[in-house]
Amino acid sequence: MMMALPCSCFTVLPWLLLLYLILFFLVWITLLNFYSNL
């Protein structure tokens, strides 16, 4: 049971990083569009 925890953590971490990257790019694109429309 103790050996299964790090494996699940290592599989979840890249997906969380990918999710944060996608969110960051979405916010960045919306900010660029907002400032270009001003």
C-alpha positions in Angstrom: 0.0 0.0 0.0 2.9 2.4 0.8 4.5 1.7 -2.5 1.4 2.5 -4.5 1.2 6.1 -3.2 4.3 7.5 -4.9 3.3 5.9 -8.2 -0.1 7.6 -8.1 1.6 10.9 -7.2 4.0 10.6 -10.1 1.2 10.0 -12.5 -1.0 12.8 -11.2 1.7 15.5 -11.0 2.4 15.8 -14.8 -1.4 16.1 -15.5 -1.6 18.9 -12.8 1.3 20.7 -14.4 -0.3 20.3 -17.9 -3.6 21.7 -16.5 -1.8 24.7 -15.0 0.0 25.3 -18.3 -3.3 25.2 -20.2 -4.9 27.6 -17.7 -1.9 29.9 -17.9 -2.0 30.1 -21.7 -5.8 30.7 -21.7 -5.5 33.6 -19.2 -2.5 35.0 -21.2 -4.4 34.8 -24.5 -7.5 36.4 -23.0 -5.4 39.2 -21.5 -3.7 39.8 -24.8 -7.1 40.0 -26.6 -8.3 42.4 -23.9 -5.4 44.7 -24.1 -5.4 44.7 -28.0 -9.1 45.7 -27.9 -8.5 48.7 -25.7 
